[in-house]
Amino acid sequence: MDLKPRERWIAIAGVAVLSAIAVAGFAIAIYAAWLFHDMPDAGELQDYRPPTATRVYAWDGTLIGEYSKERRIFVPYDQIPPQLAQAFLAAEDRNFFKHGGVDVGGFSRAMLKNVGNAARGRRLEGGSTITQQVAKNVLLTSDATIGRKFKEAILARRLEQSLDKQQILELYLNEIWLGYRSFGVGAAAYNYFGKSLPELSLAQCAYLAALPKGPDNYHPIRNKAKAKARRDWILGQMAELGWVSQEDARKAMAEDLVVQPAPKRAAYRDADYFVEEVRQRGVATLGPRLNEGGYYMRTTLDPKLQTAARVALMEGLEKYDRRHGWRGAWGHVETIDADWEKAARAKAPPAERRGWRAAVVTSTSGAVRLAKDEGEGAIAGEDMAWANATKGLKVGDLVFVEKSETSPAYRLRQVPIVNGALVAMEPYSGRVIALVGGYSFSLSNFNRATQAMRQPGSAFKPFVYATALENGYTPASVVVDSAITLKGANGEDWSPENYHKKFYGALPLRKGLEQSINAMTVRLAQSVGMKKIVDMAKKTGVTRDMAPVLAMALGAGETTPFKLTTAYTPFVNGGRRVEP
């Protein structure tokens, strides 16, 4: 049948339209298949728990440290204050308890805008409900694409079928990034305000709810005005929704926004070496789970004794170092101009010495200028005399100073070049109640208490005498203290001397130990036999291996302060070795 020209064109146009629809449908099907081929299973979230920080406590319950990849304190829904949850709902999703995962009106508006945004190369808008944000944060990437938004919407609907509203809100409040090294509201409350969730004020709750839009945009210090404005807007929304009274909202708006200068891991900061040692042992036992399992670790530390140990070691090392004189400035600038502070920032004082400040010497009489515009002053006269006795001070020298407690002057400080360690252990149980691995953890995290192999010297002698007592000697047994010469390394003569450069003749065994007499100890070791002494050292845990040579009787071998302290416990507890 012949068609008229007009009918023929209509037929061709119809076929073209149907073909275009078919091709478009096929393309959409292919795109949908590609888009959803790797769609995560929303049901996985039924047992999901976000990575949570492991918290470390002292014996009395003091928080002393945390281990985590993400700083998070998981808080169950029933322990989240209602006004905090309401603040987030007012800021992010006021219809959360009404919709089925997607706020259709808001989502549609966002999609229409995003078509234009994508065409103009602009960032895509959100329009996401809290359920969609959970889907994105936990199951999807953060790619700003239209495809991801569709995935997010579908997953949100599935989430609503798998979890109830409380579970979804719990996930959201514990998973979300809130800046200040904080994941979740529990960590954010602690990092921003130094409080637990129940201690937060209404204004503080509203500020935390302002952060999901961009923690850097609403930084409480750098962008305080914007942060406060966003907080106050949320308070207004809460009042409008009837969740707080207008009066309470006004009072909260009048409250200043005050936060901690920086996030802190723990208020107690004297146990860094101890906490790191616990971490290493925890990793050996738990592996990667330590940093994400949310464990509660109670340790044997006594905070009061730990603080006393840190103070004693630092002050002891500083006094010893001071007796050996001023070693000179740690830096120098040729001209005291605006750039001298840049040079001063090149070296930080010990974090444990919070009163120390970097300063530049402005005159040979001891005048100094502190960094960060903290003022000017003069170094105390006694410290100037101490410095001038050796290296002295020159204009342009960079030094550390500390404000004197008894006068307007500044005290001159220097970081010791010597170091040390301290271990305190309860001998009956093996509880490590204090451990300091060095002068300053901030300057060196090498733990000299547990890692540094050092010669114990005369501290090893009690094991020589203990071996003698187990092999027929008594405290009254007589041993001769006289000169002795033996063949040492490379066939050279070795003649151990006593501290006072004299010998005391025949003495009872106990005198040799009391007065730490070298020559007498060597003769005793020669009589008892070094093999037995080596066996005693291994049995008590001083060392795993020791050469059976007489020099070892005077502590020429190597061990750590931690092992040596452990080995001493049988002397106190009746001969029983303990595991620390």
C-alpha positions in Angstrom: 0.0 0.0 0.0 1.4 3.3 -1.1 1.5 6.0 1.6 1.1 9.6 0.9 4.2 11.7 1.5 2.7 13.3 4.7 1.8 9.9 6.1 5.2 8.5 5.2 7.0 11.3 7.2 4.7 10.7 10.1 5.5 7.0 10.1 9.3 7.7 9.8 9.0 10.2 12.7 7.1 7.6 14.8 9.7 4.9 14.2 12.5 7.4 15.0 10.8 8.4 18.3 10.2 4.8 19.3 13.7 3.9 18.4 15.0 6.9 20.5 12.9 5.8 23.4 14.1 2.2 23.1 17.8 3.3 22.9 17.3 5.7 25.9 15.6 2.9 27.8 18.4 0.5 26.9 21.0 3.1 27.9 19.2 3.8 31.2 19.1 0.1 31.9 22.8 -0.3 31.2 23.6 2.7 33.4 21.4 1.4 36.2 23.0 -2.0 36.0 26.5 -0.4 36.1 25.4 2.0 38.9 23.9 -0.7 41.2 26.1 -3.7 40.4 28.2 -3.1 43.5 25.4 -1.8 45.8 26.3 -2.5 49.4 23.9 -4.6 51.6 22.1 -2.2 54.0 21.5 -5.2 56.3 25.2 -5.3 57.2 24.6 -2.3 59.5 22.4 -4.3 61.9 25.6 -5.5 63.6 27.8 -2.6 62.7 29.8 -0.8 65.3 32.1 2.0 64.2 35.8 1.8 65.2 36.1 3.1 68.7 39.0 4.3 70.8 40.5 2.0 73.4 40.8 3.9 76.7 43.5 3.3 79.2 43.0 3.9 82.9 45.2 3.9 86.0 44.6 1.7 89.0 42.3 4.3 90.6 40.3 5.0 87.4 42.2 8.0 86.1 42.1 8.2 82.3 45.8 8.1 81.2 45.6 7.5 77.5 43.8 6.4 74.3 44.6 4.3 71.3 42.6 4.8 68.1 42.7 5.3 64.3 39.6 7.5 64.7 39.1 9.3 67.9 35.6 8.0 68.9 33.8 7.3 72.1 30.8 5.1 71.3 27.7 6.3 73.2 24.5 4.1 73.1 21.3 5.9 72.1 19.7 5.7 75.5 22.7 7.6 77.0 22.6 10.5 74.5 20.9 13.5 76.1 17.6 14.3 74.3 18.5 18.0 73.7 21.7 16.9 71.9 19.8 14.6 69.6 17.1 17.3 69.0 19.8 19.9 68.2 21.1 17.6 65.4 17.6 17.0 64.1 16.9 20.7 64.1 20.1 21.3 62.1 20.1 18.4 59.7 16.7 16.6 59.4 13.7 18.0 61.3 11.4 15.4 59.7 13.6 12.4 60.6 11.0 10.6 62.6 8.4 11.1 59.8 10.0 10.2 56.5 11.0 6.8 55.2 14.6 7.5 54.7 14.3 10.2 51.9 12.7 13.6 52.3 11.1 13.6 48.8 10.6 17.4 48.7 14.1 18.2 49.8 15.7 15.5 47.6 13.8 16.6 44.5 14.9 20.2 45.0 18.5 19.2 45.5 18.4 17.0 42.3 17.0 19.8 40.2 19.6 22.2 41.4 22.3 19.6 40.9 21.5 19.2 37.2 22.4 22.8 36.8 25.3 22.6 39.1 26.8 19.7 37.2 26.4 21.5 33.9 28.2 24.5 35.3 30.9 22.5 37.1 29.8 23.5 40.6 29.8 21.3 43.7 26.6 19.3 44.1 24.2 20.1 46.9 23.2 17.8 49.7 19.6 17.6 50.6 20.4 14.4 52.4 18.4 13.1 55.4 20.2 11.7 58.4 19.5 8.2 57.1 21.1 9.1 53.7 24.1 10.5 55.6 24.5 7.3 57.4 24.4 5.4 54.1 27.0 7.7 52.7 29.3 7.7 55.7 29.2 4.0 56.4 28.5 2.3 53.0 29.4 4.6 50.3 32.2 7.0 49.2 32.0 10.8 49.5 32.1 11.3 45.7 29.9 14.3 44.8 28.1 12.7 41.8 24.5 12.3 40.8 24.9 8.5 40.7 26.1 8.4 44.3 23.1 10.5 45.3 20.7 7.9 43.7 22.6 5.1 45.5 22.3 7.0 48.7 18.6 7.4 48.4 18.0 3.7 47.6 20.2 2.6 50.5 18.4 5.0 52.8 15.1 3.3 52.0 16.6 -0.1 52.6 18.2 1.1 55.9 14.8 2.2 57.2 13.6 -1.3 56.6 16.5 -2.9 58.4 17.0 -0.6 61.4 14.6 1.4 63.5 14.9 5.2 63.8 16.8 5.0 67.2 19.4 2.7 65.7 20.0 4.9 62.7 20.3 8.0 64.8 22.7 6.2 67.2 24.9 5.3 64.2 24.8 8.8 62.9 25.8 10.5 66.1 28.6 8.1 66.7 30.0 7.9 63.2 30.0 11.5 62.0 33.2 13.6 61.7 33.0 16.7 63.8 36.5 18.2 63.6 39.0 18.7 66.4 40.1 15.1 65.9 36.6 13.9 66.8 34.5 11.2 65.3 31.0 11.1 67.0 29.5 13.3 69.6 31.2 11.5 72.6 34.7 12.4 71.5 33.6 15.9 70.3 32.1 16.8 73.7 35.4 15.7 75.3 37.7 17.4 72.8 35.8 20.7 72.4 34.6 21.2 76.0 36.4 18.6 78.2 33.0 17.2 79.2 30.9 14.1 79.0 27.6 14.3 77.1 25.4 14.7 80.1 27.5 17.7 81.3 26.9 19.7 78.0 24.9 22.9 78.2 22.1 23.6 75.6 24.4 26.1 73.8 27.2 23.5 73.6 24.8 20.9 72.2 23.7 23.3 69.6 27.3 24.1 68.6 28.2 20.5 68.1 25.1 20.2 65.9 26.5 23.0 63.7 29.6 21.1 62.8 28.3 18.5 60.3 28.0 21.2 57.7 31.8 21.8 57.9 33.9 21.7 61.0 36.5 24.1 59.5 33.8 26.5 58.4 32.5 26.8 61.9 35.8 26.4 63.8 35.3 27.8 67.3 38.5 29.8 67.3 39.4 30.7 63.7 35.7 31.3 62.6 34.1 32.1 65.9 31.6 34.6 64.6 30.3 32.2 61.9 30.3 29.3 64.4 28.2 31.3 66.9 25.8 32.5 64.2 25.2 28.9 63.1 24.8 27.8 66.7 22.2 30.5 67.4 20.3 29.6 64.2 20.0 26.0 65.5 18.8 27.2 68.9 16.2 29.3 67.0 15.1 26.2 65.1 14.8 24.2 68.3 12.6 26.9 69.8 10.5 27.1 66.7 9.9 23.3 66.8 8.9 23.5 70.5 11.8 21.4 71.7 13.1 24.2 74.0 11.4 27.3 75.3 12.1 30.7 73.8 13.5 31.8 77.1 16.0 28.9 77.2 17.0 29.6 73.6 17.7 33.2 74.3 19.8 32.4 77.4 21.8 29.9 75.3 22.3 32.4 72.6 23.7 34.8 75.1 26.3 32.2 76.2 29.8 32.8 74.8 31.4 30.0 72.7 34.4 28.9 74.7 36.3 25.7 73.9 39.6 24.0 74.9 42.5 25.5 72.9 43.3 22.1 71.5 41.9 18.6 71.8 43.4 16.5 74.6 43.8 12.7 74.7 43.8 12.6 78.5 43.9 15.3 81.3 46.6 13.2 83.1 49.9 13.5 81.1 52.6 12.2 83.2 52.6 8.6 82.0 53.5 8.8 78.3 56.2 6.1 78.5 54.0 3.8 80.5 51.0 4.3 78.1 53.2 3.5 75.1 54.6 0.4 76.7 51.0 -0.8 77.4 50.2 -0.1 73.8 53.0 -2.2 72.5 52.0 -5.1 74.7 48.4 -4.6 73.7 49.3 -4.8 70.0 51.2 -8.0 70.6 48.1 -9.5 72.2 45.2 -8.0 70.2 46.8 -6.8 67.0 44.9 -4.1 65.0 41.8 -4.6 67.2 43.5 -2.5 69.9 43.0 0.7 67.9 39.4 0.1 67.0 37.8 -2.3 69.5 36.8 0.2 72.1 38.4 -1.8 74.9 38.6 -0.6 78.6 42.1 -1.2 79.8 42.8 -0.9 83.5 46.5 -0.8 84.4 48.5 -1.1 87.5 49.7 2.6 87.5 49.4 4.7 90.6 49.0 8.3 89.3 50.4 10.0 92.4 53.5 7.9 92.4 53.9 8.2 88.7 53.9 12.0 88.9 56.3 11.9 91.8 58.6 9.6 89.7 58.5 11.8 86.6 59.2 15.0 88.7 62.0 13.3 90.6 63.7 12.0 87.4 63.4 15.3 85.5 64.6 17.4 88.4 67.4 15.0 89.2 68.7 15.0 85.6 68.5 18.8 85.4 70.4 19.3 88.7 73.1 16.8 87.5 73.3 18.6 84.2 73.5 22.0 85.8 76.5 20.9 88.0 78.4 20.2 84.8 78.0 23.8 83.6 76.3 25.9 80.9 76.9 24.3 77.4 75.8 27.4 75.5 72.8 28.6 73.6 70.9 26.1 71.5 70.6 28.5 68.6 71.8 31.9 67.4 70.5 34.7 65.1 72.7 37.4 63.6 70.1 40.1 63.8 67.1 40.5 66.1 64.5 41.4 63.5 61.0 40.1 62.8 62.4 36.8 61.7 64.1 35.7 64.9 60.9 34.0 66.1 61.0 31.7 63.1 64.4 30.5 64.2 63.2 30.2 67.7 60.3 27.8 66.6 62.9 25.4 65.2 63.3 23.9 68.6 60.6 23.1 71.1 61.1 22.9 74.9 60.1 19.7 76.7 56.3 19.4 76.7 56.5 18.5 80.4 58.1 21.9 81.1 55.1 24.0 80.4 56.6 27.1 81.9 59.7 27.2 79.6 59.7 29.8 76.8 62.0 30.4 73.9 63.7 33.7 74.1 66.5 35.7 72.4 69.3 37.4 74.3 69.2 41.2 73.6 72.2 42.3 75.7 75.2 40.7 77.3 73.9 41.8 80.7 71.2 39.2 80.4 68.2 41.0 78.9 65.9 38.7 76.9 62.9 39.0 74.7 60.3 36.2 74.7 58.7 34.7 71.6 55.1 35.3 70.7 55.2 38.8 72.2 55.1 37.4 75.7 57.2 40.2 77.0 60.8 41.1 78.0 62.9 40.7 81.1 66.3 39.8 82.5 67.9 36.6 83.4 68.5 36.1 87.2 72.0 37.1 88.4 72.9 33.7 89.7 72.1 32.2 86.3 74.2 34.8 84.5 77.1 33.9 86.8 76.6 30.2 86.1 76.5 30.8 82.3 79.5 33.2 82.3 81.6 30.6 84.1 81.7 28.6 80.9 80.3 29.5 77.5 78.6 32.8 78.5 75.8 34.5 76.6 76.0 36.7 73.4 73.4 39.0 71.8 71.3 36.9 69.4 71.6 33.7 71.4 68.4 31.6 71.5 67.7 30.1 74.9 65.0 28.7 77.1 63.9 30.7 80.1 61.3 30.3 82.8 59.6 32.9 85.0 61.0 32.8 88.5 58.5 32.1 91.3 60.3 34.4 93.8 61.4 37.4 91.7 60.6 39.3 88.4 63.6 37.7 86.8 63.8 34.8 84.4 65.7 31.5 85.2 68.0 30.2 82.5 67.2 26.6 81.5 68.9 24.0 79.4 67.8 20.5 78.3 70.1 17.9 79.9 72.3 15.8 77.6 72.2 13.0 80.1 69.2 10.8 80.4 67.8 8.1 82.7 64.9 5.9 83.7 62.9 4.9 86.7 60.9 1.8 87.5 58.8 1.3 90.7 57.3 -2.2 91.2 55.3 -3.7 94.0 57.5 -6.8 94.8 54.8 -9.2 96.0 52.4 -8.9 93.0 54.7 -7.5 90.3 52.4 -4.4 89.8 54.3 -1.7 87.9 53.1 1.4 89.8 55.4 3.9 88.1 57.6 3.9 85.0 59.5 6.8 83.4 61.5 5.9 80.3 63.5 9.1 79.9 63.8 12.8 80.6 61.0 13.8 78.2 58.7 11.7 76.0 58.1 14.7 73.7 61.9 14.9 72.9 62.5 11.2 72.7 60.0 8.3 72.9 62.8 5.8 73.3 61.9 3.9 76.5 65.1 3.6 78.5 63.3 1.6 81.2 62.4 -1.3 78.9 64.5 -0.9 75.8 67.9 0.5 76.8 70.5 -2.3 77.4 72.9 -0.8 80.0 75.6 -2.2 82.3 74.1 -2.6 85.8 77.5 -2.1 87.5 77.4 -2.7 91.3 73.6 -3.2 91.2 74.5 -6.8 89.9 76.5 -7.7 93.0 73.5 -8.9 95.2 73.1 -11.7 92.7 76.7 -12.8 93.2 76.2 -12.8 97.0 72.8 -14.6 96.7 74.5 -17.3 94.7 77.2 -17.7 97.4 74.5 -18.0 100.1 72.8 -20.8 98.1 76.1 -22.6 97.8 77.3 -22.9 101.4 78.3 -19.4 102.4 76.8 -17.5 105.3 76.7 -13.8 106.1 79.5 -14.5 108.5 81.7 -16.4 106.1 85.1 -14.7 105.7 86.4 -13.6 102.3 89.7 -11.9 101.7 89.7 -8.5 100.1 93.1 -8.0 98.6 94.7 -7.2 95.2 94.0 -9.7 92.5 95.3 -9.8 88.9 93.7 -11.9 86.2 94.1 -12.4 82.5 91.6 -10.3 80.7 90.7 -9.7 77.1 93.5 -10.2 74.5 95.7 -11.7 77.3 96.0 -8.3 79.1 96.2 -8.1 82.9 93.0 -7.1 84.7 93.3 -5.8 88.2 89.9 -4.7 89.7 90.2 -1.9 92.2 88.0 -0.8 95.1 86.3 2.6 95.1 88.6 4.0 97.8 91.8 2.6 96.2 92.6 0.5 99.2 92.0 -3.1 100.4 90.5 -4.2 103.7 91.9 -7.7 104.2 89.7 -10.6 105.6 86.1 -9.5 106.0 82.8 -11.2 106.7 80.6 -11.8 103.6 78.0 -9.2 104.6 80.6 -6.4 104.7 81.5 -7.0 101.1 77.9 -6.5 100.1 77.3 -3.6 102.4 80.3 -1.7 101.2 80.1 -2.9 97.6 83.8 -4.0 97.6 85.0 -4.9 94.1 88.1 -7.1 94.7 86.3 -9.1 97.4 83.3 -9.7 95.1 85.6 -11.0 92.3 87.3 -13.4 94.7 83.9 -14.6 95.9 82.7 -15.1 92.3 85.9 -17.0 91.5 85.3 -19.3 94.5 81.6 -19.9 93.8 82.0 -20.2 90.1 80.7 -17.9 87.3 78.5 -20.7 85.8 76.4 -20.7 88.9 76.2 -16.9 89.0 75.1 -16.9 85.3 72.4 -19.4 86.1 71.2 -17.2 89.0 71.1 -14.2 86.7 69.0 -16.1 84.2 66.7 -17.6 86.8 65.9 -14.2 88.3 65.5 -12.6 84.9 68.4 -10.2 84.9 69.4 -11.4 81.5 68.8 -14.2 79.0 72.5 -14.6 78.2 75.7 -13.8 80.0 79.3 -14.8 79.4 80.8 -16.7 82.4 83.7 -14.3 82.9 84.6 -12.7 86.2 84.1 -9.1 85.0 80.4 -9.9 84.9 80.4 -10.2 88.7 81.0 -6.4 88.8 78.1 -5.8 86.4 79.9 -5.6 83.1 77.0 -7.4 81.3 73.9 -5.6 80.0 70.3 -5.5 81.0 67.4 -3.0 81.2 66.2 -1.2 84.4 62.9 -3.0 84.0 64.4 -6.4 84.1 66.8 -5.5 86.9 63.9 -4.2 89.0 61.9 -7.4 88.4 65.0 -9.5 89.3 65.2 -7.6 92.7 61.7 -8.6 93.8 62.7 -12.0 95.2 65.0 -10.3 97.7 61.9 -8.7 99.2 59.1 -11.3 98.8 60.9 -14.4 100.2 62.5 -15.6 97.0 59.5 -15.8 94.7 60.0 -14.5 91.1 57.1 -12.4 89.9 55.9 -11.6 86.4 55.4 -7.8 86.1 
